[in-house]
């Protein structure tokens, strides 16, 4: 029987025709097959269990390294923040040059050994030798005792004997690490006891700005002697974990999570404290002395809400809260100078006894 010449055996040719496409070559179908094959290979590669495990390990390792580096950087007073970025934390000068010169000319350098046996430095002003009124003034981060000259001058005019400690790692004070008030609060108690040892009639106030403000608040939860009559805190953070969660991305090229958590764990393991431990709110809740909380309304480093938390935690009658509208971080006394000092002086005089 004679074959139909119009029909070709597909096995005899390499060309495939599509009857539904008028016998034309189905190139689109062929190309789709190549894409699907490539996609299958990619999906298979991406979802390979070994590859996933390797990626997870790399992510975990990178986050641990980031946290460790962050933990080392922020607890080292020399590397806490670059000088160019420090102005975003403390807008210098805290004191005008004339006040600094006055302090350098009149202050006496002092030193003591703290309860750890380490040497701490500071400055002392005792212009009124018959006064039993004392104030310990604590400086902020990226600062030192000389920067507190303006505050020292004011309290000297009120008749106070002034002690300005250099916090751990600053000035001539020992320690290569800082703890944002957690361990420093114990140094404040040592300074207090040092004053009482020389003057049993001493009436002492604690004053601090920024980290210094949080330090004196953390000290409020200690078993303070009855000689301590009140605490004044300016621009303080409520706790270190909140401080870093709020600011870490502003100053370091890392995400807040999980870097802050990992850094806290690292600091706990290597230095004996965690960011959660340094909690001024918990300390204030146990305070037995009145507290004056001062904060700037435009503080972009420590949110105003944190000052509200601190004030609400104050259990002692006579505590007060001053919000200085328009003031940035650690600049409250320059925005509403008269109101600022009026509030401070009234608090001191009422509680001096």
C-alpha positions in Angstrom: 0.0 0.0 0.0 1.4 3.3 -1.0 2.3 5.7 1.9 0.7 9.1 2.0 3.4 11.5 0.8 1.8 14.4 2.7 2.5 12.8 6.1 6.1 12.5 7.4 7.3 10.1 10.0 8.4 12.2 13.0 11.1 9.7 13.8 12.8 10.5 10.6 13.3 14.2 11.3 14.7 16.4 14.1 12.1 19.1 13.5 8.9 19.0 15.6 5.7 20.6 14.3 2.7 21.7 16.3 -0.5 20.8 14.6 -2.3 23.5 16.5 0.1 26.1 15.3 -0.2 25.5 11.6 2.9 23.3 11.5 5.2 26.0 12.9 8.2 25.4 15.3 7.2 25.7 18.9 10.1 27.8 20.1 8.2 29.4 22.9 7.5 26.1 24.5 11.1 25.1 24.2 12.3 28.3 25.9 9.8 27.9 28.7 11.2 24.5 29.4 14.7 26.0 29.7 13.5 28.6 32.2 11.6 26.0 34.3 14.7 23.8 34.4 16.9 26.7 35.5 14.3 27.7 38.2 14.2 24.1 39.5 18.0 24.1 39.8 18.0 27.5 41.7 15.2 26.4 44.0 17.0 23.1 44.6 20.2 25.0 45.4 18.6 27.6 47.7 16.6 25.0 49.7 19.4 22.6 50.0 19.6 21.7 53.7 23.3 22.0 53.9 23.2 25.4 52.3 20.5 26.6 54.7 22.5 25.3 57.6 25.6 27.1 56.4 23.8 30.4 55.9 22.3 30.1 59.4 25.7 29.5 60.9 27.1 32.5 59.0 24.3 34.7 60.2 24.6 33.6 63.8 28.4 34.0 63.8 28.2 37.5 62.2 25.7 38.6 64.8 27.8 37.3 67.7 30.9 39.0 66.3 28.9 42.2 65.9 27.6 42.0 69.5 31.0 41.3 70.9 32.6 44.2 69.1 29.7 46.5 70.2 30.1 45.3 73.8 33.8 46.1 73.7 33.4 49.5 72.0 30.7 50.9 74.2 32.3 50.0 77.5 35.7 51.5 76.6 35.7 55.2 77.4 38.3 55.8 74.7 36.2 54.2 71.9 32.6 54.7 73.0 32.0 57.1 70.2 34.0 59.0 67.6 34.8 62.6 68.5 32.8 63.8 65.6 29.8 62.0 66.8 30.3 62.9 70.5 28.7 66.2 69.9 25.5 64.4 69.1 25.6 63.0 72.6 27.0 65.9 74.6 26.9 69.3 72.9 30.0 70.9 74.3 30.8 73.1 76.0 28.9 72.2 79.2 30.7 75.1 80.8 32.1 78.3 79.3 35.9 78.7 79.1 35.8 81.3 81.9 34.3 78.9 84.3 36.7 76.1 83.4 39.6 78.5 84.0 38.1 79.5 87.3 37.8 75.8 88.3 41.4 75.1 87.3 42.6 78.0 89.3 40.6 77.3 92.5 40.1 73.5 92.7 42.3 71.1 94.5 43.1 67.7 92.9 42.0 64.9 95.1 42.2 61.1 95.0 40.9 58.1 97.0 40.8 54.4 96.9 37.4 52.9 96.3 36.0 49.7 97.8 37.7 47.8 95.0 41.1 49.2 96.0 41.3 51.2 92.8 42.4 54.9 92.6 39.8 57.5 91.7 40.5 61.1 91.0 38.5 64.3 91.2 38.4 67.9 92.1 37.5 69.6 95.3 36.3 73.1 96.2 36.1 74.0 99.9 35.9 77.8 99.8 33.6 77.9 102.8 35.5 75.9 105.5 32.8 76.4 108.1 30.0 74.9 105.9 28.7 71.4 106.5 26.9 71.4 103.1 28.4 69.3 100.4 27.5 68.4 96.8 29.0 65.6 94.7 28.7 66.5 91.0 29.0 63.7 88.4 29.8 64.4 84.8 28.3 62.8 81.6 29.8 60.4 79.0 32.7 61.7 76.9 33.3 64.3 79.6 35.3 64.8 82.8 35.4 66.8 86.1 36.5 70.1 84.4 33.4 70.2 82.2 31.3 70.6 85.3 32.8 74.0 86.1 29.6 76.0 85.7 27.7 73.8 88.0 30.5 73.9 90.6 30.6 77.7 90.5 26.9 77.9 91.2 27.0 75.6 94.2 30.0 77.3 95.6 28.1 80.6 95.5 25.4 78.8 97.5 28.0 78.0 100.2 28.5 74.3 99.3 31.7 72.4 99.5 32.0 70.7 96.0 33.4 67.3 95.0 33.6 66.5 91.3 34.8 62.9 90.8 36.2 61.7 87.5 34.1 58.7 86.6 35.8 55.3 86.0 38.1 55.5 83.0 38.0 59.3 82.9 40.6 61.8 84.1 43.1 60.0 86.4 40.5 57.4 87.7 41.5 53.8 87.1 39.5 51.2 85.2 39.6 50.5 81.5 35.9 49.9 81.3 32.7 51.8 82.1 29.4 50.4 83.3 27.1 53.4 82.7 26.4 53.8 86.4 26.0 50.2 87.5 29.4 49.9 89.2 30.0 53.7 89.4 27.1 54.0 91.8 29.3 52.2 94.4 32.0 54.8 93.9 29.5 57.5 94.7 28.8 55.8 98.0 32.6 55.7 98.6 32.9 59.4 98.0 30.0 60.0 100.4 31.6 57.9 103.1 34.9 59.8 102.5 33.1 63.1 103.2 31.4 61.8 106.4 34.7 60.4 107.7 36.1 64.0 107.7 32.8 65.7 108.7 30.2 63.7 110.6 27.8 66.7 110.4 28.0 66.7 106.6 24.7 67.3 104.7 25.3 65.9 101.2 23.5 66.2 97.9 24.2 64.2 94.8 24.0 65.9 91.4 24.7 64.5 87.9 24.2 65.1 84.2 23.6 62.4 81.5 25.4 59.3 82.6 26.3 61.2 85.8 22.5 61.8 86.4 21.8 58.1 85.9 24.7 57.2 88.2 23.4 59.2 91.1 19.9 57.8 90.6 21.3 54.2 90.7 23.1 55.2 93.9 19.7 56.2 95.3 18.8 52.5 95.7 21.8 51.8 97.9 21.8 52.0 101.7 22.8 55.6 101.8 23.8 57.3 105.1 21.3 59.7 106.6 23.8 62.5 105.7 22.5 62.3 102.1 19.6 64.7 101.8 18.6 64.7 98.2 19.5 63.8 94.6 19.3 66.0 91.5 19.5 64.2 88.1 19.7 66.0 84.7 19.1 64.3 81.4 19.3 60.8 82.8 18.4 57.6 81.0 16.1 55.1 82.7 18.2 52.0 81.9 21.1 51.2 79.6 19.3 48.7 77.4 16.7 51.3 76.5 19.5 53.8 75.9 21.2 51.6 73.4 18.1 50.4 71.7 17.2 54.1 71.1 20.7 55.2 69.9 22.8 52.3 68.6 21.9 52.9 64.9 22.6 56.6 65.3 26.3 56.0 66.2 27.2 52.5 64.9 26.5 50.8 61.6 24.6 47.9 63.2 20.9 47.1 63.8 19.6 47.4 67.4 18.4 43.8 67.3 20.1 41.5 68.0 23.3 43.5 68.5 22.3 45.1 71.8 21.1 41.8 73.2 24.3 40.0 72.2 26.4 42.8 73.5 24.6 42.7 76.8 25.2 39.0 77.1 28.9 39.5 76.3 29.3 42.2 78.9 27.6 40.1 81.5 29.9 37.2 80.8 33.1 39.3 80.7 32.5 42.2 83.0 29.8 41.0 85.4 26.9 43.2 84.5 24.3 43.4 81.8 22.5 46.3 80.2 19.3 45.3 82.0 21.1 45.4 85.4 21.9 49.1 85.0 18.4 50.2 85.7 17.9 53.6 87.4 14.1 53.2 87.6 14.4 50.1 89.9 17.0 51.9 92.0 14.8 55.0 92.4 11.9 52.8 93.5 14.0 51.9 96.6 15.2 55.5 97.3 14.8 56.9 100.8 15.7 60.5 99.8 13.8 63.0 97.6 14.8 63.2 93.9 14.6 66.1 91.4 14.3 64.8 87.8 15.3 67.4 85.1 15.0 66.7 81.4 15.0 68.6 78.1 11.8 68.6 76.1 13.8 68.2 72.8 16.2 65.5 74.0 16.8 63.2 71.0 19.3 61.0 72.9 17.2 60.1 75.9 13.4 60.3 75.2 11.3 62.4 77.6 9.3 59.4 78.4 12.2 58.0 80.3 12.3 61.0 82.6 8.6 60.4 83.2 9.3 56.8 84.2 12.0 57.9 86.6 9.8 60.5 88.3 6.8 58.2 88.6 9.1 55.7 90.3 10.1 58.2 93.1 8.4 57.1 96.3 9.6 59.9 98.6 7.6 63.0 99.3 9.2 66.2 98.1 10.5 64.7 94.8 9.9 66.8 91.7 10.1 66.9 87.9 11.3 69.8 85.8 10.8 69.6 82.0 12.8 72.3 80.2 11.0 72.8 76.9 13.2 73.3 73.8 16.3 71.9 75.5 18.4 69.3 73.9 20.3 66.6 75.7 22.4 67.9 78.7 21.6 71.5 77.7 18.7 72.2 80.1 20.5 74.9 82.1 21.3 76.9 79.0 17.7 77.1 77.7 15.8 78.3 80.7 18.7 79.3 83.0 16.7 81.2 85.5 13.9 78.6 85.8 16.5 75.8 86.0 18.5 77.2 88.9 15.4 78.4 90.7 14.1 74.8 90.7 17.4 73.4 91.8 18.0 75.9 94.5 14.5 75.5 96.0 14.9 71.7 96.0 18.2 72.0 97.8 17.1 74.6 100.4 13.9 72.7 101.2 15.7 69.4 101.8 18.9 70.8 103.4 17.1 70.8 106.8 
